[in-house]
Amino acid sequence: MPQESFAAQLLAEFQKISKECTRPSRTLFPEVYVVGQDWVASYGRGNDVVVGYGNTPEEACVAFDKTWLELTVATPVKVENVY
């Protein structure tokens, strides 16, 4: 039993690390900077910008991740017959 418990803990830690490493703010490297008293994480240019705001850099990155995922998951992709 202790080995199963260790294996389950190891798997849970691996999944947590994997999720952290694949966050949009970790893979896209948005710019993180201060505007006034707010931290901003932004990615893109012109009209194609995704931003997140927070009281700390981490909060701004978490808000950025949430916005990015809402936009990319909620945007339907039309797939047409290519044959």
C-alpha positions in Angstrom: 0.0 0.0 0.0 2.7 2.6 0.8 4.1 2.2 -2.7 0.7 2.9 -4.3 0.4 6.0 -2.1 3.8 7.2 -3.2 3.0 6.5 -6.8 -0.3 8.4 -6.5 1.5 11.4 -4.8 4.2 11.3 -7.5 1.6 11.3 -10.3 -0.3 14.2 -8.6 2.9 16.3 -8.4 3.8 15.5 -12.0 0.4 16.6 -13.1 0.6 19.8 -11.1 4.0 20.7 -12.5 2.9 19.8 -16.0 -0.2 22.0 -15.7 2.0 24.9 -14.4 4.5 24.5 -17.3 1.8 24.6 -20.0 0.0 27.8 -18.8 -0.3 30.3 -21.6 1.7 32.8 -19.5 4.5 30.3 -19.3 4.5 29.3 -22.9 3.7 32.6 -24.7 5.9 34.8 -22.5 3.6 37.9 -22.4 5.1 41.2 -21.5 4.6 41.9 -17.8 4.8 45.5 -16.6 3.3 48.1 -14.3 0.7 50.7 -15.3 0.0 53.0 -12.4 -0.5 50.6 -9.5 -1.7 47.7 -11.6 0.4 44.9 -13.1 -0.3 44.0 -16.7 0.5 40.9 -18.7 -0.1 41.5 -22.4 0.6 39.5 -25.6 0.0 40.6 -29.1 -0.2 43.9 -31.1 -2.8 46.3 -32.4 -6.3 44.9 -32.2 -5.0 41.4 -31.4 -4.0 41.8 -27.8 -4.8 39.6 -24.9 -4.2 41.2 -21.4 -4.6 40.3 -17.8 -4.5 42.8 -14.9 -3.6 42.2 -11.2 -2.1 43.6 -8.0 1.0 41.4 -8.5 2.8 40.0 -11.6 1.4 36.5 -10.7 -2.2 37.8 -10.5 -1.7 39.5 -13.8 -0.4 36.3 -15.3 -3.3 34.3 -13.9 -5.8 36.8 -15.3 -3.9 36.6 -18.6 -4.2 32.8 -18.6 -7.9 32.9 -17.9 -8.5 35.5 -20.7 -6.4 33.5 -23.2 -8.2 30.2 -22.4 -11.6 31.8 -22.6 -10.8 33.3 -26.0 -9.2 30.2 -27.5 -11.7 27.6 -26.1 -14.7 29.7 -26.8 -13.8 30.6 -30.4 -15.2 27.9 -32.6 -13.1 26.8 -35.5 -14.8 25.9 -38.7 -13.4 22.8 -40.3 -14.3 22.3 -44.0 -14.0 19.2 -46.1 -10.5 19.4 -47.6 -11.0 16.7 -50.2 
